[in-house]
Amino acid sequence: MPRTVRLLLLARVVNRLGAFSLPFLTALISTDRGASLTTAGLVSAAFGLATIPSRLAGGRLADRIGRRTTIVLGLCGCAAAQLAIAASASLTWAVTGAVLLGLAFELYEPPSQAIIGESVPQRHRVRAFSLFSAALAAGGMGAGLLAALLGRWDLRWLFVTDAATCLACALLIRLALPRDRPEPPVADQDDAAVRPLHDRALLSVLATGTAYALINQQTVMTLPLALARKGLPAADAGLLLSTAAATTVLAQPLVRLPWATRLTTPVALALAHLVLAAGLTGYALAHALPALLTSAAVWSLGDLLVMGRAYALVTDLAPPGGSGRYLAAFGTSWGIAATLAPVLGTQLLAHAGTTVLWSAMAALCLLLAALHLRVTPESARSTQRDNQLPHAAREAVTAPGPVLDDAMAARSSEGASGHEKFVY
């Protein structure tokens, strides 16, 4: 991987070490603040709603003021909001902190993903985005154990720890990543880049991605409450999430297997959702911690197959110079899911129980597996663009890091050809 990508992965590992406070937001509001399950779900939904403009702003700011500056801004905003939640003495202040956290929470995602997508050749993007997920999972292993420990003491310390790692990540990004310089956009390319939602291929990926994100958020935001309904400690969610993170890291070689690389994107995503359905079925049937840990490992295998393929596909669909805003538009699926998931999850738990909750999510996975075979596009557009790359850039696909960096920098200077608009 290019040096810029390696530094970004290291910084996000640091950030991820404390990033397990969000699953406990509903638990904090319902236990420490005395709110009902419905109120806790609505507060988490308010957080999720606030992440939608946050994600869109992150994509626009990344194209306007630069990737590095946008990442630092988002991380510092998250730290301030996390500290506000930890220090809140009333439900009103906790809600205010949750909304502020949502407004800052997604600012750093589009620029982070754009750096990866623009620094790595098309044929290696699935691998690069899988490594990005593995880096976050590596930090998540320590974070889950930390959550299991601090959560038994005081849930507010999870938010304090998260704030500290956000600030540490922001400092590392500011000092280690070179400043990126936005070049003046070419008129016709900029017009294409600002209208990602006019792209029918992207809209189909956004629709299935939103359904997947809704399922994923249940395994994060609703999991502590579901464990409590089974008579297990809510803090055991940290152990399940750590198991899932460890599986994501250890299973990385699966992405490089010949049979996996030969799969088309629709087939790979359909297979991934079948694996997800198996893991969620385990959640529905299991009542003891060991069985739940096994189900978490199975679930994470499907998650690994989804993440690399989905983000690589969106990057491939983007026009030259438009990857930041395409990724931001696709990322709104997480904001929509974060808005709906707490309400849906808490209502299903309150009126139907954990078995119905996880069974419904498994059924939705089976539906998505069938839909991917019918509606998910291939990335033919990106193949056409790669065929038009300069000879040096095409040869750099298998080149070592420094040569690849030089080739991508050469691409960045080709404003007239419409290649990357940022130089790192």
N, C-alpha and C positions, 0 to 999 in steps of 0.2 A: 504494500500500500504506500502511496506517496506520504512524505513526511507530514504534510498538513493534516491528512486524515489520521495518521497515527497520533499526533498531538491532540486532535479533537477527541479521539476515542479515549485517551488517557484522562482528559479533563472530564468527560462525561462519566467515567468510572468513579471519579472522586465525587461528582454530584450525586450519583446513584446510591452511594453508601448511606446517605441519609434520606433517601426518597421513598420511605415507606410510611410516611405520615398520612398520605391521602386516603388509603384504605380505612384508616381509623377516624376519619372526620365524622362520619355518621355515629360511630361509637362514642366519640368524645361529646358530641352534642346531646346524644340520648342519655348517656350515663352521668357525665360530669355536669351537664347543664340541665338535666331533668326534662328534656324535650321528649315528645312522643315519637314513635317510629315514623309516623306520617310527616311530622315537622322535620325530623332529621333527614328524611328523603327529599323534602322540598329544599332544604338548605344545600344539600349536595347537588340537587338539580340546578339551583341558582349558580353554584360554582361552575357546573358544566356549561350552562348557557353563556356565562362570561368568557369561557375559553374560545367560543366561536369567533368573536371579533378579535380576540387575542391572536389566534392563529392567522387570520387574514392580515392583521397589522404586521405580524412577524414576516410574512412573505413580502409585503410592500416595503417595509423598512429595510429588509435585507437587500432589495434592489435599489433602494434610495440612498441609504447611509452606510451600507456595507454589512457583510455577514458578522464580522467580529464584534462590531459595536452593538448590533442588535442582540447577539447572544449575551453579552455582558449586561446590557440593559434589562433583559428579561430575567436573568438570574438574580440580579440585585433586587428587582421588584418582587420576585418570589420570596427572597429572604426576609424582606420587610413585612410582607403579608403573613408569612409563617410565624414570625415573632409576635405579630399582632394577635393571631389566633391563640398562641400559647399564653399570652398575657391577659387575654380577655376575661373579665370578671362577670360578664352577663351574656345571655343568649344573643342580644342585639349586637354586641361587639364581636362575638364569634361569627355571626352571619356576615357582618361587614368585612371581617378579615377573610372569610371564605370567598366573597365576591371579588375582593381585591386580588386574592391569590389567583382566581380564574382569569382576571384581566391580564395578569403577567405570566401565567403559567405556560402558555404556548408560544410566546414570543421567540424563544430560542430554538424551537423545533424546525421550522422551515429553513432558516439559514444553516443549521447543522446538517440537515439532509441535503441541501443544495451543495454544500461544500463537498460532500461525498459523491453526489451524482455528477458534478462537474469535474472532479479530479480523477475519476476512474473511467477507463474505456467501457463502452457498452457491454462487452462480453463478460466483464468482471463485476458488473454492478450487483447482481444477485449475491455474489460472494461478499462484496463490500458491505451491503446492507445487512447481510446475515452476521458479519463480524460486528457491525454496529450494535445489533441486538444482543450479541454475545457479550460485548463490552459492558452494556447496561446490565445484563444478567450477572456478570462477574461482580459488579458492585452490588447487585441485588442480593447475592448470597450473603454477604456480610450484613447488608441492610436488614434482611429478614431475621437473622439472629439477633441483631441489635433491637429490632422491633419487639421480638419475643421477650427480650430481657427488660427493656425500658417500659414496654407496655404493661407489664405486671406491676411496675412501680408507679408510674404516672404517665398517662397518655400525652400530656402536654410536652414532656421531654422529647417525644418523637418530632414534634414541630420545631423545637429549638435545635435539635441535631440536624434536621433537614435544612434549616436556615443557615447553619454553619457550613454545611457542605456546598450549598449554593454559592456562598461568598468565596469559598476556597476554589470552586470551579471557575467562577468569574475572574478571580485573580490569575489563575493559571492560563485561561484563555487570553486575557489581556497581555500577559507577559510572554507567552510562548508562541501564539499564532501571529504571523505577520499581518500587518494592516492590509486589507483588501481595498482596491481602488475601483469604484464603479466607473465604467466608461460611458460616455454619452451614447444612449441607445439609438440604433437605427430605427427610423420612423415606422417602417412596415413590421419589423420584428417586435417593436414595443407594442404595437396595436394588437398583434397576435397574442403577446404574453399577458396582456391585461384582461383578456376575455377567456380564461380557461373554462368557465362554465358554459361556453358556447360549443365546446368540443363534446360530441356525442360519445366518443370512446371514453373520455374521462368521466362523463356522467354515469356510464354503466359501471365503471370501476368504483366510483363514489357511492353508488347505491349499494352494491354488495359489500363494499368496505364499511359502510355505516352499520349494516346488519352484523358484520363480524365484530366491529368495535362495541356494539351493544352487548354481544355475548361476552366479549373480553372484559368489559367493565363489570359485569356481574361477578366474574371470578376475582375481581379486585375489591370493588367498593362494597359489594353485598356479602362477601365471604365471611368477614368477622361476625356479622349478625347471624348468618346461616349457621356458623359453628355454635354460637350461643344457643340457637334454637335446638341444636342436637345435644345440648348439655355439655359442650366442650368449651374451654376458655377461648374468648375472642382473640387473645394474643397468639393462639396457635396458628392463626392465619399467617403469621410471620414464618413459621416453620414450613407451611405449605408453599408459600411464595419462594422461600429459599430453595426448596426442593425443585420447584419449577425452574428457577434460575440456574441451579447447578446442572440440570438436565439440558438446558439450552446451551450452556458452555460445552459440556462433554459431548453433546451430539453434533457439534459443528462439522466433523468429518462427513456426516451424512449428506451435507449440501454438495460436497465434491465428488460423491460417488458417480460413476459413469451413467448408471441408469437414472439417477436423479437429474443430472445435467441435461440428459436427452429429453426429459419430459417437457411438453409444451406448457406454457403458463396456465391455460385453462385446466389441463389435466392435473398439474401440480397443485393448483389451488383446490380442486375438487378432492384430491386425495388428502390434502391437509385438513379439510373440513370433516372428512370421515374419521380421521384420527381425533379431531377435537370432539366429535360426537361420542366417541368411545370414552374419552376422559370425563366428559360431563355425565355420562351414564354412570360411571363409577362414583362421582360425587352424589348422584341421586340415590344410589343403593348402599353406599358405605356408611357405617356408623362409628367405626373405630379409627383412631388416628393412623395406624399403619396402612389401612386400605385407602384412606384419603390421601396419604402421601404418594401412594402408587398412582392414584388417579391424577394427581397434580403432575407427576412425571409424564404420563401419557398425554395429558392436555398440552404440556409445553412442547412436545414434539410437533404437534400440529401447528402451534403458534410459531415455531421456528420456520416451518415450511411456508407459512403465510407471509411473514414480515419481509423476508428478503425479496420474494417474488413481487409483492404488491408495490413496494416503493421503487424497485427497479423498473417495473412496468410504467408507473406514473412518470418517472424521469425520462423514459424512452418516448412517451407520448408527447412530452413538452416540446414546443418549438424552440429553436436556438435562443438562448438567453431567457427563456421563460420557466426554467425548472423551479425557481424559488416560488413563484406564484402558483404554478401547477401543484407543487407539493403542499403549499398552504391551502389551496382549494380542497385537495384530497384530505388534508388533515382536519378539515371541519367535520369529517365523519366522527372523529373522536369527541369533538365538542357536542355534537348532536347526541351521541351515545351517552356521554357523561351527564347530559341533561335528562335523558329519558331513563337511563339505567337505575338510578336511585329510586325514582318513583315506581317504576315497574317492579324492581326487585323487592322493595319494602312492602308493596301491596300484595305481591305473590306470597311473600313470607307470612304476612299477617293473616291472609285469608285462605291460603292453600298449603303452606308449609314448604319445607326444603325439597322434598322429593319432587313435587310439581314444578318448582322453580328450575331445578337442574334438568329435569326431563324435558321441559319446554325449550330450554336452551339447546339441548341435544337434538331435538326435532328440527329446530331452526338451522342447525349446522347441516343436517341432512338435506334440507331444502336448498341451502346455499351451494352444497356440493353439486346438485343437479343444475342449478342456475349458472354456475361457472362454466360448465360445458357448453352452454347455449349462448351466453351473452358476453363473456369476458373476451376482450380483444387480444390479438397478438401484437407484438411490438414491431411490425413491419416498417413503420415510419422511421424508427431509429436505425434499422438496418440500412435503409436508403441513405440516411445522413452519414453513417459510418463509411459507406462506400465512397462518399465525396470528400472524406478527410484527406489532408496532405499525407504523402507517403511516409514521412517521418513519424507522424502521429499514429498511423496504422501499425508501423513496426514497433511502436512503443508499448503495444498491448502486452507483449511478453518481456518487456525490458525491465531491468531492476529499478528500484525507487528513484534515484537521481535522474536517470535517463527519462523515466516517465514524467517526472516533475518538469524537466526541460521541454518535453514534447507538449505537455498540457499548457505550459506557459506560452509556447509558440502559438498554440491554438487560440489562447486568450487574446493575442494581439491582432488576430485576423478579423477586425471589425467589419470589413467589407464582405467577408465570407459568411458572417453570421454565426461564428462560433462563440465560445464562452466570453462573457462580458466582464469577468473579474480576473485580476492578476493577484496572486498571493505571494 
